[in-house]
Amino acid sequence: MNGLEVTVGIGGAAGDGNAATGDTLAKVCARLGLHVFVYNSYQSIIRGGHVWLRMRIADQKVDCHGDHLTLLMALNQDTLDQHTAEVNANGGILYNSDKVQVAQDDLQPGVVLYPFPVKDLSEQYGRNPVMQNTVLLGGLLWLIDLDFDMLEGMLRETFRRKGEKIVEANVGVARAGYNFAREHYAKRDYRWHVGGKRQMVVSGNELFGMGALAAGCKFYSAYPMTPASSILHWLVRYGPRHGMVVKQAEDEIAVVNMAIGAGHVGVRAMCGTSGGGFSLMTEAVGLAGMTETPVVIISAQRGGPSTGLPTKTEQADLNQLYGASQGEYPRAIIAPTDVVDCFYSVVEAFNIAEKFQCPVLIASDLYLSEHRETADPDAFRFDVPIDRGELLTDGAPADYKRYRFTESGVSPRALPGHEGTMYVAPSDEHDEKGILISDEFTNPPIRKAMMEKRMRKMDGILRELPPPELYGPADADVTLVGWGSTKGVIREAIALLAEEGISANNLQIKYLVPFHAAEVEAILHNCRFKIAVEQNFTAQLARHIRAETGIKMDDKVLKYDGEPLEPHHIVERVKEVLHAYSR
């Protein structure tokens, strides 16, 4: 990218304050008008282990955490042992010289060491070991030439609820680190364009919650499961003040049935989970399909199978979403591509769910759900369109049939208690009034007609959804095909490939079901060389594309170790593949 940027790595153990330090730095940058993209790689333990946060700071928008490390802030020896060699040539390392040592043999050329005597600098404030991160943060601000007053304001805002003594201690140690760096180390050569528009610092999960509120969602249920848990945390905090009932249930079976029940009585309802929890939900997803009940379900993927990698990212649950529940029924599967898209995808999901009276599944993953980045506040509108579909609000037809055969497949929906609209909402196959067709004998003509009625909704849903478009030059050497959260890293890789003389474009699939088969086939038919980019082992989207269009990818870039893709992974693989095919 063009413009100024620096990538800061903060490493330590769980409990050392990595996330808090990163969050404070991100907010400082955002309030100065800079942009950040933050990815926190952590373990599924409360204390100990290795936590590694990487923050990319730039004066222009960045869409992934990149693949460089400029400055390392080490809070323990383990971090130095693991990451010293990653620091770019002419980068720098900040560390507590009282407790850790840098292995000189691991240093890249020109790397500058910035030791801080944390014990002496924090002595007057009680020498709390956790304060080392704040000392180093203060020093970092001097080195990269950011405003200390903004940091002081953030610290006062963050700690004011803990009392003035805690506030002054944190501000004091930060200033001590800043002053020590000013007295001993030269600033690095950064000339930021600060003073621009203040940015928000948000995660995908927070924007799922915000989008649900904007869409009029009044019920959210969940059982805590990483990486979907922070949707629950955010909505517990903000939902009730907007009239939302937020319920933590005993398990995911209860979660989804509560949401379906709320949807049945007319409340816009949503629930969230990850792959393991969604496994428990799948039978009920089919219930929503059979009873034609609107409900929105977010599945934030992590490494599997089983409990898998609780705090790591993956895109391996696509087959699970396709196959949720037994039989066939209308539904939509949406894979948002960035944090702003998380907001609008939830709004869209509720409108589809109610207009077509069906479940809508949103496929996120840990990377999209949990990473934090800056976003322009003006990117969000809260007067979003609300479409409740064929919902009876006035009188009822003389002979009300809840599941009336219609050309669109969508039947008039009445809420319980609506006068003159008594009906059965069965999980078994039924006729237009909801009466089971298999109590005495199965009625094949009714079954056929009802199945066709429901499935006609899929044509209507497909017409509602915009088809994917090609990003980049139409006549590119390579087309990178991805879905969901990989958009940002793919598009940065495209820019890097261009610098090496390789033209590439991107087809990013957001709407997985129903699928724009004709449009995708037309695009891919004209592409020279097609490479699937996915975070799973078997290229699940590539298989789906082949099933829908008959088009096979020429090769793949796959990653399934739990950590997200970086631009260099794609660039290196594309060059390797092109070289192999050119021989």
C-alpha positions as CSV (number, residue, x, y, z in Angstrom):
1,M,0.0,0.0,0.0
2,N,1.0,3.6,-0.4
3,G,1.4,5.8,2.7
4,L,3.0,5.5,6.1
5,E,2.5,2.4,8.3
6,V,4.1,0.5,11.2
7,T,3.2,-2.9,12.6
8,V,3.6,-3.4,16.3
9,G,3.7,-6.9,17.9
10,I,2.8,-7.2,21.6
11,G,3.6,-10.5,23.2
12,G,3.3,-12.0,26.7
13,A,1.3,-14.5,28.7
14,A,-2.4,-14.5,29.3
15,G,-3.0,-12.1,32.2
16,D,-0.1,-9.8,31.2
17,G,-2.4,-7.2,29.7
18,N,-1.7,-7.7,26.0
19,A,-5.3,-7.1,24.9
20,A,-5.8,-4.1,27.1
21,T,-2.5,-2.5,25.9
22,G,-3.5,-3.2,22.3
23,D,-7.0,-1.8,22.8
24,T,-5.6,1.4,24.3
25,L,-3.1,1.9,21.5
26,A,-5.7,1.3,18.9
27,K,-8.1,3.9,20.4
28,V,-5.3,6.4,20.6
29,C,-4.5,5.9,16.9
30,A,-8.2,6.0,15.9
31,R,-8.8,9.3,17.8
32,L,-5.8,10.8,16.0
33,G,-7.5,9.9,12.7
34,L,-5.1,7.0,11.9
35,H,-6.2,3.5,10.9
36,V,-5.5,0.2,12.6
37,F,-6.1,-3.5,12.1
38,V,-5.5,-5.7,15.2
39,Y,-5.3,-9.5,15.4
40,N,-4.9,-11.1,18.8
41,S,-3.7,-14.7,18.7
42,Y,-4.4,-16.2,22.2
43,Q,-4.8,-19.6,23.9
44,S,-7.8,-21.1,25.6
45,I,-6.4,-20.6,29.1
46,I,-7.0,-17.8,31.6
47,R,-3.4,-17.4,32.6
48,G,-0.1,-18.4,31.1
49,G,0.5,-19.7,27.6
50,H,1.6,-17.4,24.8
51,V,-0.5,-14.4,23.7
52,W,0.5,-12.6,20.5
53,L,-1.2,-9.4,19.4
54,R,-0.2,-7.7,16.2
55,M,-1.4,-4.2,15.3
56,R,-0.9,-2.5,12.0
57,I,-1.1,1.3,12.2
58,A,-1.4,3.3,9.0
59,D,-2.4,6.7,7.8
60,Q,-4.6,5.0,5.2
61,K,-7.2,2.2,5.5
62,V,-5.7,-1.3,5.9
63,D,-7.8,-4.4,5.5
64,C,-5.7,-7.1,7.1
65,H,-3.0,-7.4,9.7
66,G,-0.3,-7.7,7.0
67,D,2.8,-9.8,7.1
68,H,5.5,-7.6,8.6
69,L,6.7,-6.8,12.1
70,T,8.3,-3.4,12.6
71,L,8.4,-3.1,16.4
72,L,8.2,-5.8,19.0
73,M,7.0,-5.1,22.6
74,A,8.0,-8.1,24.6
75,L,6.4,-8.6,28.0
76,N,8.2,-11.9,28.8
77,Q,11.2,-14.0,27.6
78,D,9.0,-16.4,25.7
79,T,7.9,-13.6,23.4
80,L,11.5,-12.7,22.6
81,D,12.4,-16.3,22.0
82,Q,9.6,-16.8,19.6
83,H,9.4,-13.5,17.7
84,T,12.8,-11.7,17.8
85,A,13.8,-13.2,14.4
86,E,10.5,-11.9,12.9
87,V,11.4,-8.2,13.5
88,N,12.1,-6.6,10.1
89,A,15.6,-5.3,9.3
90,N,15.9,-1.8,10.9
91,G,13.0,-2.5,13.2
92,G,13.1,-2.3,17.0
93,I,12.4,-4.3,20.2
94,L,11.1,-2.8,23.4
95,Y,11.5,-4.9,26.5
96,N,11.8,-4.9,30.3
97,S,15.5,-5.1,30.9
98,D,14.9,-6.2,34.5
99,K,13.5,-9.6,33.5
100,V,14.3,-10.5,29.9
101,Q,17.2,-10.7,27.5
102,V,17.4,-10.4,23.7
103,A,19.3,-13.1,21.8
104,Q,21.7,-11.0,19.6
105,D,22.2,-13.8,17.1
106,D,18.5,-13.7,16.2
107,L,18.5,-10.0,15.2
108,Q,17.9,-8.9,11.7
109,P,20.4,-6.3,10.4
110,G,19.9,-2.9,11.9
111,V,17.3,-3.9,14.5
112,V,17.5,-1.4,17.4
113,L,17.1,-2.5,21.0
114,Y,15.1,-0.4,23.4
115,P,15.5,-1.7,27.0
116,F,13.4,-0.1,29.8
117,P,14.3,-0.4,33.5
118,V,10.7,-1.0,34.4
119,K,11.4,-1.6,38.1
120,D,13.0,1.8,38.6
121,L,10.4,3.6,36.4
122,S,7.4,2.2,38.2
123,E,8.8,2.0,41.7
124,Q,6.9,5.1,43.0
125,Y,3.7,3.6,41.8
126,G,3.9,0.3,43.6
127,R,5.9,-1.7,41.0
128,N,2.8,-3.7,40.0
129,P,4.2,-6.3,37.4
130,V,1.2,-5.6,35.2
131,M,2.3,-2.0,34.8
132,Q,5.3,-3.0,32.6
133,N,3.0,-3.0,29.6
134,T,2.0,0.6,30.3
135,V,5.6,1.7,30.7
136,L,6.5,0.2,27.4
137,L,3.4,1.7,25.8
138,G,4.5,5.1,26.9
139,G,7.9,4.5,25.4
140,L,6.4,3.2,22.2
141,L,4.4,6.5,21.7
142,W,7.6,8.5,21.9
143,L,9.4,6.2,19.4
144,I,6.6,6.4,16.8
145,D,5.9,10.0,17.5
146,L,2.3,9.9,18.7
147,D,0.7,12.4,21.1
148,F,1.1,11.5,24.8
149,D,-1.8,13.7,25.8
150,M,-4.1,11.4,23.8
151,L,-2.7,8.4,25.6
152,E,-3.2,10.1,29.0
153,G,-6.8,10.9,28.1
154,M,-7.4,7.2,27.1
155,L,-5.9,5.9,30.3
156,R,-8.0,8.3,32.4
157,E,-11.1,7.2,30.6
158,T,-10.3,3.5,30.9
159,F,-9.4,3.5,34.6
160,R,-11.6,6.2,36.1
161,R,-14.1,3.6,37.4
162,K,-11.3,2.1,39.5
163,G,-10.6,5.4,41.3
164,E,-8.2,8.3,41.1
165,K,-5.2,6.4,42.7
166,I,-5.3,3.8,39.9
167,V,-5.7,6.4,37.3
168,E,-2.7,8.4,38.5
169,A,-0.6,5.3,38.8
170,N,-1.3,4.2,35.2
171,V,-0.8,7.7,33.8
172,G,2.4,8.1,35.9
173,V,4.0,4.9,34.6
174,A,3.1,5.7,31.0
175,R,4.6,9.1,31.4
176,A,7.7,7.6,33.0
177,G,8.2,5.2,30.0
178,Y,7.6,8.1,27.6
179,N,10.1,10.4,29.3
180,F,12.7,7.6,29.6
181,A,12.4,7.0,25.8
182,R,12.6,10.7,25.1
183,E,15.8,11.0,27.2
184,H,17.6,7.9,25.8
185,Y,16.3,7.0,22.4
186,A,15.9,8.9,19.1
187,K,12.4,9.0,17.5
188,R,11.9,6.7,14.6
189,D,11.2,8.3,11.2
190,Y,7.5,8.6,11.2
191,R,5.6,11.7,10.1
192,W,1.9,10.8,10.6
193,H,-0.9,12.8,9.0
194,V,-2.8,13.1,12.2
195,G,-5.8,15.3,12.9
196,G,-8.0,13.6,10.4
197,K,-11.5,12.3,11.1
198,R,-11.8,10.2,14.2
199,Q,-12.4,6.6,13.6
200,M,-14.3,3.8,15.4
201,V,-12.4,0.8,16.6
202,V,-14.8,-2.2,16.2
203,S,-14.9,-6.0,15.8
204,G,-17.2,-8.0,13.6
205,N,-19.0,-9.4,16.6
206,E,-19.8,-5.9,17.9
207,L,-21.2,-4.9,14.5
208,F,-23.3,-8.1,14.4
209,G,-24.8,-6.9,17.6
210,M,-25.2,-3.3,16.4
211,G,-26.7,-4.5,13.2
212,A,-29.2,-6.6,15.1
213,L,-30.3,-3.6,17.1
214,A,-30.6,-1.4,14.0
215,A,-32.7,-4.2,12.3
216,G,-35.2,-4.3,15.2
217,C,-34.1,-7.5,16.8
218,K,-35.7,-7.9,20.2
219,F,-34.5,-11.3,21.3
220,Y,-31.0,-12.8,21.4
221,S,-30.1,-16.1,22.9
222,A,-26.7,-17.8,23.2
223,Y,-24.5,-20.2,25.1
224,P,-21.0,-18.9,25.5
225,M,-18.8,-20.4,22.8
226,T,-15.7,-18.8,21.4
227,P,-15.5,-17.0,19.0
228,A,-19.2,-16.0,19.1
229,S,-19.2,-15.2,22.8
230,S,-18.5,-11.5,22.4
231,I,-21.8,-11.0,20.5
232,L,-23.5,-12.1,23.7
233,H,-21.3,-9.9,25.8
234,W,-22.0,-6.8,23.7
235,L,-25.7,-7.4,23.6
236,V,-25.9,-8.0,27.3
237,R,-24.5,-4.6,27.7
238,Y,-26.4,-2.6,25.1
239,G,-29.4,-4.7,24.1
240,P,-31.7,-4.2,27.1
241,R,-31.6,-0.4,26.8
242,H,-33.1,-0.8,23.3
243,G,-35.8,-3.2,24.4
244,M,-34.0,-6.5,23.6
245,V,-34.3,-9.6,25.7
246,V,-30.9,-11.3,26.0
247,K,-30.9,-14.8,27.3
248,Q,-28.0,-17.1,28.1
249,A,-29.5,-20.6,27.9
250,E,-28.2,-23.9,29.3
251,D,-27.1,-25.3,26.0
252,E,-27.3,-24.6,22.2
253,I,-30.4,-26.8,21.8
254,A,-32.3,-24.5,24.1
255,V,-30.7,-21.5,22.5
256,V,-32.0,-22.1,19.0
257,N,-35.4,-23.3,20.1
258,M,-35.9,-20.2,22.1
259,A,-35.0,-18.1,19.1
260,I,-37.3,-20.0,16.9
261,G,-40.1,-19.6,19.5
262,A,-39.5,-15.9,19.6
263,G,-39.6,-15.7,15.8
264,H,-42.8,-17.7,15.7
265,V,-44.6,-15.2,17.9
266,G,-43.5,-12.3,15.8
267,V,-40.3,-11.1,17.5
268,R,-37.2,-10.6,15.3
269,A,-34.9,-13.1,16.9
270,M,-31.3,-14.2,16.6
271,C,-28.8,-16.6,18.2
272,G,-25.1,-17.1,17.9
273,T,-22.7,-20.0,18.3
274,S,-19.6,-21.7,16.8
275,G,-19.4,-25.1,15.0
276,G,-19.8,-27.3,18.0
277,G,-22.8,-25.5,19.2
278,F,-24.3,-25.3,15.7
279,S,-24.0,-29.1,15.5
280,L,-26.5,-29.2,18.4
281,M,-28.8,-26.7,16.6
282,T,-29.1,-28.4,13.3
283,E,-32.3,-30.4,13.9
284,A,-34.1,-27.2,15.0
285,V,-32.9,-25.4,11.9
286,G,-34.9,-27.9,9.9
287,L,-37.9,-27.2,12.3
288,A,-37.7,-23.5,11.3
289,G,-37.7,-24.6,7.7
290,M,-40.7,-26.8,8.0
291,T,-42.8,-24.4,10.1
292,E,-41.6,-21.5,7.9
293,T,-40.4,-19.5,10.9
294,P,-38.0,-16.6,10.5
295,V,-34.8,-16.8,12.6
296,V,-31.2,-15.6,12.1
297,I,-28.3,-17.8,13.3
298,I,-24.7,-16.7,13.4
299,S,-22.1,-19.4,13.2
300,A,-18.6,-18.0,14.0
301,Q,-16.2,-20.8,12.8
302,R,-13.2,-22.0,14.7
303,G,-10.9,-24.9,14.2
304,G,-12.5,-28.3,14.3
305,P,-13.6,-31.1,14.5
306,S,-15.0,-31.6,18.0
307,T,-14.0,-28.8,20.3
308,G,-11.0,-28.5,18.0
309,L,-9.1,-25.2,18.4
310,P,-11.3,-23.1,20.6
311,T,-9.4,-19.8,20.1
312,K,-8.2,-20.2,16.5
313,T,-9.7,-19.4,13.1
314,E,-10.9,-21.6,10.3
315,Q,-13.4,-21.8,7.4
316,A,-14.1,-25.4,7.6
317,D,-17.8,-25.4,8.6
318,L,-19.2,-24.6,5.2
319,N,-20.2,-28.2,4.6
320,Q,-21.9,-28.2,8.0
321,L,-24.0,-25.2,7.1
322,Y,-25.0,-26.7,3.7
323,G,-26.1,-29.9,5.4
324,A,-27.7,-28.4,8.5
325,S,-30.7,-30.7,9.4
326,Q,-32.2,-33.5,7.4
327,G,-34.1,-33.1,4.2
328,E,-34.4,-30.0,2.0
329,Y,-35.9,-26.7,2.9
330,P,-35.5,-23.0,1.9
331,R,-32.8,-21.0,3.7
332,A,-30.0,-18.5,3.0
333,I,-26.4,-18.7,3.9
334,I,-24.5,-15.4,4.0
335,A,-20.7,-14.9,4.5
336,P,-19.9,-11.3,5.4
337,T,-16.6,-10.1,4.0
338,D,-15.5,-7.3,6.4
339,V,-16.6,-5.7,9.7
340,V,-18.8,-3.0,8.0
341,D,-20.4,-5.9,6.0
342,C,-21.2,-7.6,9.3
343,F,-23.5,-4.8,10.3
344,Y,-25.4,-4.7,7.0
345,S,-25.5,-8.5,6.6
346,V,-27.5,-8.9,9.8
347,V,-30.0,-6.3,8.6
348,E,-30.2,-8.1,5.3
349,A,-30.6,-11.5,7.1
350,F,-33.6,-10.3,9.1
351,N,-35.3,-9.0,6.0
352,I,-34.8,-12.2,4.1
353,A,-35.8,-14.3,7.1
354,E,-39.1,-12.5,7.5
355,K,-39.9,-11.8,3.8
356,F,-39.3,-15.5,2.9
357,Q,-40.2,-17.0,6.3
358,C,-37.2,-19.2,6.6
359,P,-33.9,-19.5,8.7
360,V,-31.0,-17.4,7.6
361,L,-27.5,-18.6,8.5
362,I,-24.6,-16.1,8.8
363,A,-21.1,-17.7,8.4
364,S,-18.4,-15.7,10.2
365,D,-15.1,-17.0,11.6
366,L,-12.8,-16.1,14.5
367,Y,-10.7,-13.7,12.4
368,L,-13.7,-11.7,11.2
369,S,-15.6,-11.9,14.5
370,E,-12.8,-11.0,16.9
371,H,-10.2,-8.8,15.1
372,R,-10.5,-5.1,15.7
373,E,-10.1,-2.4,13.1
374,T,-11.0,1.2,12.4
375,A,-14.1,2.1,10.6
376,D,-15.6,5.4,9.5
377,P,-18.7,6.2,11.6
378,D,-20.4,7.6,8.5
379,A,-20.2,4.1,7.0
380,F,-23.2,3.1,9.1
381,R,-26.8,4.2,8.8
382,F,-29.4,3.3,11.4
383,D,-32.5,4.0,9.4
384,V,-32.1,0.7,7.7
385,P,-35.0,-0.8,5.6
386,I,-37.2,-3.2,7.6
387,D,-39.2,-5.7,5.5
388,R,-41.5,-7.9,7.5
389,G,-43.0,-9.7,4.4
390,E,-46.4,-11.2,4.2
391,L,-47.4,-10.4,7.8
392,L,-51.1,-10.0,8.6
393,T,-51.6,-6.8,10.5
394,D,-55.3,-6.2,9.9
395,G,-58.2,-8.6,9.4
396,A,-57.9,-12.2,8.4
397,P,-59.2,-13.9,5.2
398,A,-62.4,-15.8,5.6
399,D,-60.7,-19.1,5.2
400,Y,-57.2,-18.5,6.6
401,K,-54.5,-21.0,5.5
402,R,-51.2,-20.4,7.1
403,Y,-49.4,-22.5,4.5
404,R,-51.4,-21.5,1.5
405,F,-50.0,-22.6,-1.9
406,T,-48.8,-19.4,-3.6
407,E,-46.8,-18.7,-6.7
408,S,-44.0,-17.1,-4.7
409,G,-44.0,-19.9,-2.1
410,V,-44.5,-17.3,0.6
411,S,-47.8,-17.6,2.5
412,P,-49.6,-15.0,4.6
413,R,-48.1,-15.1,8.1
414,A,-50.3,-14.5,11.2
415,L,-48.9,-14.1,14.7
416,P,-50.5,-16.2,17.5
417,G,-53.5,-14.4,18.8
418,H,-54.5,-12.8,15.5
419,E,-58.3,-13.1,15.3
420,G,-59.6,-15.6,12.8
421,T,-56.2,-17.2,12.1
422,M,-56.1,-20.4,14.1
423,Y,-53.7,-22.9,12.6
424,V,-51.3,-25.8,13.5
425,A,-47.5,-25.1,13.2
426,P,-46.3,-28.7,12.9
427,S,-42.8,-30.2,12.5
428,D,-44.3,-33.0,10.4
429,E,-45.3,-32.5,6.8
430,H,-48.8,-30.9,6.5
431,D,-51.4,-29.3,4.3
432,E,-52.2,-25.7,3.8
433,K,-53.8,-25.4,7.2
434,G,-51.0,-27.2,9.0
435,I,-52.8,-30.4,9.4
436,L,-50.5,-33.4,9.4
437,I,-50.7,-35.5,6.2
438,S,-49.4,-38.7,7.8
439,D,-51.7,-39.3,10.7
440,E,-53.5,-42.1,8.9
441,F,-51.8,-42.3,5.5
442,T,-49.3,-40.1,3.7
443,N,-50.8,-37.9,1.0
444,P,-48.2,-37.8,-1.8
445,P,-49.8,-35.1,-3.9
446,I,-50.0,-32.7,-0.9
447,R,-46.4,-33.6,0.1
448,K,-45.2,-32.8,-3.5
449,A,-47.2,-29.6,-3.7
450,M,-46.0,-28.4,-0.3
451,M,-42.4,-29.2,-0.9
452,E,-42.5,-27.3,-4.2
453,K,-44.3,-24.4,-2.5
454,R,-41.5,-24.0,0.1
455,M,-38.7,-24.4,-2.4
456,R,-40.1,-21.8,-4.7
457,K,-38.9,-19.3,-2.1
458,M,-35.3,-20.0,-3.2
459,D,-35.9,-18.3,-6.6
460,G,-37.2,-15.3,-4.8
461,I,-34.3,-15.1,-2.4
462,L,-31.8,-15.4,-5.2
463,R,-33.4,-12.4,-7.0
464,E,-33.1,-10.4,-3.8
465,L,-29.3,-10.9,-3.5
466,P,-26.8,-9.1,-5.7
467,P,-24.5,-11.4,-7.7
468,P,-20.7,-11.3,-7.0
469,E,-18.6,-9.1,-9.2
470,L,-15.0,-9.3,-10.2
471,Y,-12.5,-7.1,-8.4
472,G,-9.5,-6.0,-10.4
473,P,-8.5,-6.2,-14.1
474,A,-10.9,-8.4,-16.1
475,D,-8.0,-9.8,-18.2
476,A,-5.8,-10.7,-15.2
477,D,-3.3,-13.6,-15.3
478,V,-4.8,-15.1,-12.1
479,T,-8.3,-15.0,-10.5
480,L,-8.3,-15.6,-6.7
481,V,-11.6,-17.0,-5.6
482,G,-12.5,-16.7,-1.9
483,W,-15.4,-16.3,0.5
484,G,-16.1,-14.4,3.7
485,S,-13.3,-13.0,5.7
486,T,-10.4,-13.6,3.2
487,K,-11.4,-10.6,1.1
488,G,-9.0,-8.1,2.7
489,V,-5.9,-10.4,2.6
490,I,-6.6,-11.5,-1.0
491,R,-6.9,-7.9,-2.2
492,E,-3.6,-6.9,-0.5
493,A,-2.0,-9.9,-2.1
494,I,-3.3,-8.7,-5.5
495,A,-1.5,-5.3,-4.9
496,L,1.7,-7.1,-4.0
497,L,1.5,-9.4,-7.0
498,A,1.1,-6.4,-9.3
499,E,4.4,-5.0,-7.9
500,E,6.0,-8.2,-9.2
501,G,4.5,-8.0,-12.6
502,I,1.6,-10.5,-12.0
503,S,-1.9,-9.2,-12.6
504,A,-4.6,-10.8,-10.5
505,N,-8.2,-10.2,-9.7
506,N,-10.7,-11.5,-7.1
507,L,-14.1,-13.1,-7.1
508,Q,-15.3,-13.0,-3.5
509,I,-18.4,-15.0,-2.8
510,K,-20.7,-13.6,-0.1
511,Y,-24.0,-15.4,-0.8
512,L,-23.4,-19.1,-0.6
513,V,-27.0,-20.3,-0.6
514,P,-28.9,-19.7,-2.8
515,F,-26.0,-19.5,-5.3
516,H,-25.6,-17.3,-8.3
517,A,-24.5,-20.2,-10.5
518,A,-25.1,-18.6,-13.8
519,E,-23.2,-15.4,-12.9
520,V,-20.3,-17.2,-11.3
521,E,-20.0,-19.6,-14.2
522,A,-20.0,-16.7,-16.7
523,I,-17.3,-14.9,-14.8
524,L,-15.0,-17.9,-14.2
525,H,-15.5,-19.1,-17.8
526,N,-13.5,-16.1,-19.0
527,C,-10.8,-16.3,-16.3
528,R,-7.3,-17.5,-17.4
529,F,-6.2,-19.3,-14.2
530,K,-8.4,-19.8,-11.2
531,I,-7.0,-20.4,-7.7
532,A,-9.3,-21.0,-4.6
533,V,-8.2,-19.2,-1.4
534,E,-9.7,-20.8,1.7
535,Q,-8.9,-21.6,5.3
536,N,-9.8,-25.2,5.3
537,F,-8.2,-28.5,4.1
538,T,-10.5,-29.6,1.3
539,A,-11.3,-26.3,-0.5
540,Q,-15.0,-26.5,0.4
541,L,-16.1,-23.5,-1.6
542,A,-14.2,-24.8,-4.7
543,R,-16.1,-28.0,-4.4
544,H,-19.4,-26.1,-4.1
545,I,-18.6,-24.0,-7.2
546,R,-17.8,-27.2,-9.2
547,A,-21.1,-28.8,-8.1
548,E,-23.1,-25.7,-9.1
549,T,-21.3,-24.7,-12.3
550,G,-19.1,-27.6,-13.4
551,I,-16.0,-25.4,-13.2
552,K,-13.0,-26.7,-11.5
553,M,-10.3,-24.5,-9.9
554,D,-6.9,-24.8,-11.4
555,D,-5.2,-24.8,-8.0
556,K,-5.6,-23.8,-4.4
557,V,-4.2,-21.7,-1.5
558,L,-5.2,-23.5,1.6
559,K,-4.4,-22.8,5.3
560,Y,-5.7,-24.8,8.2
561,D,-3.2,-24.3,11.1
562,G,-5.5,-22.0,13.1
563,E,-3.8,-18.8,12.2
564,P,-5.2,-16.4,9.5
565,L,-3.8,-16.0,6.0
566,E,-1.2,-13.3,5.4
567,P,-0.6,-11.7,2.1
568,H,2.8,-13.4,1.6
569,H,1.1,-16.8,1.9
570,I,-1.0,-16.1,-1.2
571,V,1.8,-14.3,-3.1
572,E,4.3,-17.1,-2.6
573,R,1.8,-19.8,-3.5
574,V,0.6,-18.0,-6.6
575,K,4.2,-17.6,-7.8
576,E,4.9,-21.2,-7.1
577,V,1.8,-22.4,-9.0
578,L,2.4,-20.2,-12.0
579,H,6.0,-21.3,-12.2
580,A,5.0,-25.0,-12.1
581,Y,2.3,-24.5,-14.8
582,S,4.7,-22.5,-17.0
583,R,7.3,-25.3,-17.3
